[in-house]
Amino acid sequence: MRTLIVGAGAMGCLFAGKMRQAGVDVTIYNRKNDHTEIIKANGLELIEKDGTVKNIQLPVVTDPVELTASFDLMIVLVKSFATVDVLKQVKQSITDDTIVLSLQNGLGNLEKLQQAAPNSICCVGGTGSGASVIENGVIAHRAFGHTYIGMPSGQQKKAHDIAALLTASGLGTSVSDDIHSVIWSKLIVNIAYNGVTAISRLKNGDVASVREGQEIIKHLVEEAKLVADAEGITLLYDEPAAECVRMGIEDFYHNKSSMLSDMINERKTEIDSINGAIVKLGSKHSLATPYNEMITHLVKLAETTYQKRVVKL
């Protein structure tokens, strides 16, 4: 299955690297930067769970003109706000038979795929895998959860083929009959950690292992659970707040959230499609979401004032 990974951040490199190791014909597309140039020249350095380092040679395309052939599968792992613009750059490689799969954070990703690639097979999923960029050209596999994907009616065989491909690559994947439950359950985890870690500058486990961090997680998740109930969503977890704390301590303690990385590197964050989405939907259902609103405001305050930071008093 000829595959294009759209996005060369930590997650894009993780999926591309693991799939390449399994013999999949995979290419990365991303804008040109120091990270992509190092991967082009030296290969991707992937630090595995046991600390071993694998060097993986990967084709990386930074100029869309170089994409002259079509792909069977595109896995979209750019920031959600960039989805439409980036997919327009690679539209010449999308056919009616191309499966365009989003494994991005937040809500609204399917709608963005359908806007950018209306004639292709658009689908979404959620992944519990996680990775961090250690330095340009080097990533570490930091979280090891399961991946779930959902497909439009009539496309179940293709869904199972993709799940088998990812599982064979060491990224355990299943097909879900209730993909909205999967997306919202992953969203709950992002709500618990992304904004809090971005503001506190802590890794996930360092938030989850402190009482004050657990209290913030509890309130953020409880608000999101109320909104999910109002939307008719059944979550994968009976006690989502407790499960988020457990995962932070046991499953991805050392993971550095993508939003924390964005904040450190002074980039635009995905806060609007994560905590901000809960605030918006809460308003729709007349539900108060003060914790999510505060986190959203704090992150947006920080990202709009990067140049005014006081580093040392």
Buried (B, 14 or more C-beta within 10 A) or exposed (E): BBBBBBBBBBBBBBBBBBBBBBEBBBBBBBBEEEBBBBBBEEBBBBBEEEEEEBEBEBBBBBEBEEBEEBBBBBBBBBBBBBBBEBBEBBEEBBEEEBBBBBBBBBBBBBEBBEEBBEEBBBBBBBBBBBBBBBEBBBBBBBBBBBBBBBBEEEBEEBBBBBBEBBBBBBBBBBBBEBBBBBBBBBBBBBBBBBBBBBBBEBBBBBBBBEEEBBEBBBBBBEBBBBBBEBEEBEBBBEEBBBBBBEBBBEBBBEBBBBBBBBBEEEEEBBBBBBBBBBBBBBEEEEBEBEBBBBBBBBBBEBBEEEEEEEEEE
